[in-house]
Amino acid sequence: MLLSATFGFMIGEAFGGQARLRKYLEQANEDLRDELERTRACEEPFSQEIKRLRGEINDINKHVVAVSKSLEKRPS
């Protein structure tokens, strides 16, 4: 009887440990999904800001090129 109880306890502990581990891993997985969603939500404004800044740099470059070309054509 003691042997049966010990064996039952060992089996219960093994399965209980697996259940706790699985529950912990599921929670960690859910936390990572939430963090990924927050990260994706933050990326959209950054990409829009980068596009806006890229356009401004392109406009500035056009003006600099135009000024430098006019300086080259200027008679000395």
N, C-alpha and C positions, 0 to 999 in steps of 0.2 A: 504494500500500500504506500509506503514511504517512497519507494522507488517510482511508483506510478505518479505520485504527486510531484516528485522532483522532475521527472520527465515532462509532465504537463507544464510545470513552471518554466522549464527551459524552452519549450516550444512556444509558450505564450510570450515569453520575453523576446524570443527571436522574431516572432511575427509582430509583436508590439513595437519593437525597435525598427522594423522595416516600415511599419505604418507611420511612426513618428518621422522617420527619415523622408518618406514620401511626402508627408504633409509639409515638412520644412522646405523640401525642394519645390513643391508647388507654390508655396508662399514666396520663395525667392524668385521663382520664374515670373510670378505676377508682379512683384516689385520691379523687376527688370523691364517688363512690358510697359508698366506705368512710366518709368524713367525714359524709355525710348519714345513714348508718345509725347512727353514733355519736351524732349530734345527736338523732335520733329516740329512741334509747334513753334519753337524758338527759331528754327532755321528759316522759315518763310520770310519773316521781316528782314533778316540779314541778307537773304538773296535779293530781295527787292531793293534794299539799301545799296548793295554792291552794284546792281544794274544802274541805279540812279547815279552813283559816283562814277561809274565807267562812262556814262553818257556825258557827264560834266567834264571829265578828263579829255574825252574825245573832242568836245567843243573847244576847250582851252588849247588843245594841240592844233586844231584848225586855225585858231587865231594866231598862235605863235608862228606857225608855218607861213601864214599870209604876211605877217609883219617881217619875218626874216627874208622872204622873197622880195618884198618891196625894198628892203634895205640893200639887197644884192643888186637890184636894178638901178638904184640911185647913182647918179653920176658923182664921181669924187672930185 
